[in-house]
Amino acid sequence: MISHIFSKTKPVNFLLLTFLLAVYILSFEGFIGIGSQDSRGFCAYLLQNIGFFLKGLALLVPVIFLIDFILKRNKLVLTHSYTLFYFVIFCGFFPAIFSHTDLLLAHFFVLLGLRRILSLKTKQRSRRKVFEACLWFLVASYFYDWTLLYLLVLVASLLIYDKNNPRYWGLILWAILVYAALLWGFVIRDNFSSFFNKQYLFNVQPQGFYAKMSLVIIGFFGISTLVLLWNYSRKASAKVASLGRKNSLAILTLTGFLGGLLYLFSPADNHSALVFSFFPLAFLWSNTTELLPKTWQKEVLMWSVLSAPLWGLIVYLVQN
């Protein structure tokens, strides 16, 4: 049933996913909470929760449409919306992302840059795509400095798509200069020292890496790695394999790896920075679902994943 619903991309799918996302946000507010009712009174507390709910939807619903656009425009999937399904489920399984506006904004701009990178497989307006991808990643770094690592994805994409031309490297430099000019004119101005006391600190706490590697994280990335290996084995054994899809899978694999690094480098002591790995991992899981030969296998997989946030919430309530 559920595999049939999401086997096609229809308007009702977006409504269902938006409803599911709203349920996750409300569950996070109601059971985990965003703050306590203090001396400000009930009305102020209610307005705070309504604002939190609307902010979460406003930041994540456009991401769902953007991911769908990326997939369809670059022909990464046929007609299904499994990727969107898994992306929303991951948001529910790691609800700490709802409370970090800066990371959600950085994630949105990273997706805009990734959209331009994946479209490099066509030769039309390549120079413009390289410039825009670099600029979007730089804008994302304003909200979370470590997203500058996604410039490595841009460099790798130029090598993958055989665009090792000096003009493209010059465009990257030009995008950096444009971003620096915009930053100076609209943000820094006379606050140079105070700006760099708050931005682009690139804090790394190696002693915190071990604390971030909980059983949940190990299981999440461990199972996703198995899914990745299974995808690569199926692609390699296929009689006809699209070179464009192989290149896209390689880029998304690198993107997912960098998403894991951003989680380790994040100063936050929760799972909020995992949002950067959601899209590439959701794509891998959707590929797996698409390749399953039997409908009942798809049903078991999707219902199991759908129930994961509920079990996670139960475990949290039991422990607290």
Protein Blocks (a to p, Z undefined) as FASTA:
>chain_A
ZZmmmmpccfklmmmmmmmmmmmmmmmmmmnopadcdfkojklmmmmmmmmmmmmmmmmm
mmmmmmmmmmmmnopafkbcklmmmmmmmmmmmmmlmmmmklmmmmmmmmmmmmmmmmmm
pmghklmmmmmmmmmmmmmmmmomklmmmmmmmmmmmmmnopacfklmmmmmmmmmmmmm
mmmmmmnmmmmmmmmmmgonlpacfklmmmmmcfklmmmmmmmmmmmmmmmmmmmmpmbd
cfklmmmmmmmmmmmmmmmmmmmmpmbfcfklmmmmmmmmmmmmmmmmmmpmbfklmmmm
mmmmmmmmmmmmmmmmmmZZ
